Amino acid sequence: MLITYYLLGGVALLGSLAVQGWLRSTYGTWSKRPNTAGITGAEVATAILEANGLSNDVRVEMVKGDLTDHYDPAKKVVRLSEANYRQPSVAGMAVAAHEVGHALQHATAYAPLRWRSAVLPVAQIGSQWGPMLAVFGVMLGATGLLQVGIWLFAGAVVFQLITLPVEFDASKRAHAQLANLGLVTEQDAGGARAVLNAAAMTYVAAAATAIMYLVYFIMASRR
């Protein structure tokens, strides 16, 4: 069974590398392409927040790193990587709109976002300790230990699954906001869609990997 575990790990690693490569390639292409409106990611984020009456509630900040963009619901801050914050690229426009999409979810109490926040503490413990306990359970033939690992890891899997609608909805909101505010042309919209689709696939790959391991652990517990 451990051989199967390592084989799954190899498949998961290759899949993850492929998806990450696709994301970086797509992002790299469109980060070099100026958007037609000539506006930076920071300006895009600010415009969407203002249009939705959130400019006084949500801040936009720059953060170091590459593809480190995120929305912090606890502090109500949209953080954009330096390139996306400063440069008027198609990719920066798309990423900024997507992160503000999460702020819009937060403002409207979007249910899956609330569920994900509720599951997060369990998921953090489960992703760290679940696989470790499950593997030790398999190695030692300790069914009880394996079961504990499975239940902990299941919390991480639930988090990954809830993340999917959250991310897809944020992208949907991003496209709608860019179009409604007249910030994007048809050509830019295609590039923005390509960037956000590639980013979404990283979450799909993570969820698929988590499910694959959970199924493996469950099968191991029945032997």
SVG drawing of the C-alpha trace seen along z (x, -y; Angstrom):
<svg xmlns="http://www.w3.org/2000/svg" viewBox="-25 -56 34 62">
<polyline fill="none" stroke="black" stroke-width="0.4" points="0.0,0.0 2.9,-2.4 4.1,-1.9 0.7,-3.1 1.0,-6.1 4.3,-7.1 3.0,-6.5 0.0,-8.8 2.5,-11.4 4.5,-11.2 1.3,-11.7 0.1,-14.5 3.5,-16.3 3.7,-16.0 0.1,-17.3 0.8,-20.2 3.9,-21.1 2.1,-21.0 -0.7,-23.2 1.7,-25.7 3.7,-25.8 0.5,-26.6 -0.4,-29.3 3.0,-30.9 3.2,-30.7 -0.3,-32.2 0.3,-34.9 3.7,-35.7 2.2,-36.3 -0.5,-38.6 1.5,-40.4 3.6,-41.8 0.5,-42.9 -0.7,-46.4 -4.5,-46.6 -6.3,-48.9 -7.6,-51.2 -4.0,-51.8 -4.9,-51.3 -3.0,-49.5 -4.2,-46.7 -4.5,-49.1 -6.6,-51.5 -8.8,-48.6 -9.3,-47.4 -10.1,-50.9 -12.6,-51.5 -14.5,-48.3 -14.6,-49.0 -15.9,-52.6 -18.5,-51.4 -19.8,-48.9 -19.7,-51.4 -16.8,-49.6 -14.0,-52.1 -14.3,-53.2 -14.4,-49.7 -11.8,-47.8 -8.2,-49.0 -5.9,-48.1 -2.2,-47.5 0.9,-46.3 2.6,-43.1 6.0,-41.7 6.5,-38.6 5.3,-37.1 1.6,-35.9 1.1,-36.7 -2.2,-38.5 -5.0,-37.8 -7.9,-39.2 -7.6,-39.3 -11.2,-39.1 -10.0,-39.7 -8.5,-43.0 -10.6,-43.8 -7.6,-44.4 -7.0,-43.5 -3.3,-42.9 -1.7,-42.9 1.8,-41.8 4.0,-44.7 3.8,-43.9 0.0,-43.7 -0.3,-46.8 1.9,-49.1 1.6,-47.9 -1.3,-48.4 -1.2,-44.9 -4.1,-42.6 -3.0,-40.1 -2.8,-42.7 -6.3,-43.9 -7.7,-40.3 -6.0,-39.4 -7.0,-42.7 -10.6,-42.3 -10.6,-38.7 -9.3,-39.6 -11.9,-42.4 -14.4,-39.7 -13.6,-38.1 -14.2,-41.4 -17.6,-41.6 -18.3,-38.0 -17.4,-39.1 -19.6,-42.2 -22.6,-40.2 -22.0,-37.3 -21.5,-34.8 -22.3,-31.5 -19.4,-29.3 -16.9,-32.0 -18.4,-31.8 -18.3,-28.0 -14.6,-28.1 -13.7,-30.5 -15.5,-28.2 -13.7,-25.1 -10.2,-26.7 -9.0,-25.9 -9.9,-22.3 -8.4,-22.2 -5.1,-23.6 -4.8,-20.9 -6.1,-18.2 -3.7,-19.1 -0.7,-19.0 -1.5,-16.0 -4.0,-14.0 -1.7,-12.5 1.1,-11.9 -1.1,-10.0 -2.8,-8.0 0.6,-7.0 1.9,-5.9 -1.4,-4.0 -0.8,-2.1 2.9,-1.4 2.1,-0.2 -1.1,1.5 -2.8,-0.7 -6.4,-1.0 -7.3,-3.6 -4.5,-5.9 -5.4,-5.5 -9.0,-6.4 -8.0,-9.5 -5.8,-10.6 -8.6,-10.0 -11.1,-12.2 -8.6,-15.0 -7.6,-14.9 -11.3,-14.9 -11.5,-18.4 -8.8,-19.5 -10.6,-17.9 -13.8,-19.7 -11.9,-23.0 -10.5,-22.3 -13.9,-21.5 -15.5,-24.6 -12.7,-26.6 -13.7,-25.8 -17.1,-27.6 -15.5,-30.5 -12.8,-30.9 -15.0,-30.4 -17.5,-32.9 -14.8,-35.5 -13.7,-35.2 -17.3,-35.5 -17.7,-38.6 -14.4,-39.9 -15.5,-39.5 -18.9,-41.1 -17.3,-44.1 -14.7,-44.7 -17.4,-44.6 -20.0,-46.7 -17.6,-49.4 -16.2,-49.5 -12.7,-48.7 -12.1,-45.9 -12.2,-45.4 -13.1,-42.2 -9.5,-41.4 -8.5,-42.2 -11.4,-40.1 -10.0,-37.0 -6.6,-37.5 -8.2,-38.1 -10.3,-34.9 -7.2,-32.9 -5.3,-34.1 -8.2,-33.4 -8.9,-30.0 -5.3,-29.0 -5.4,-30.2 -8.6,-28.3 -7.0,-25.1 -4.5,-25.2 -7.4,-24.9 -9.0,-22.1 -5.7,-20.2 -5.3,-20.7 -8.8,-19.4 -8.3,-16.4 -5.1,-15.5 -6.7,-15.8 -9.6,-13.6 -7.2,-11.0 -5.3,-10.7 -8.5,-10.6 -9.8,-7.7 -6.4,-5.9 -6.5,-6.2 -10.1,-5.0 -9.2,-2.0 -6.3,-1.3 -8.5,-1.3 -10.7,1.4 -7.9,3.9"/>
</svg>
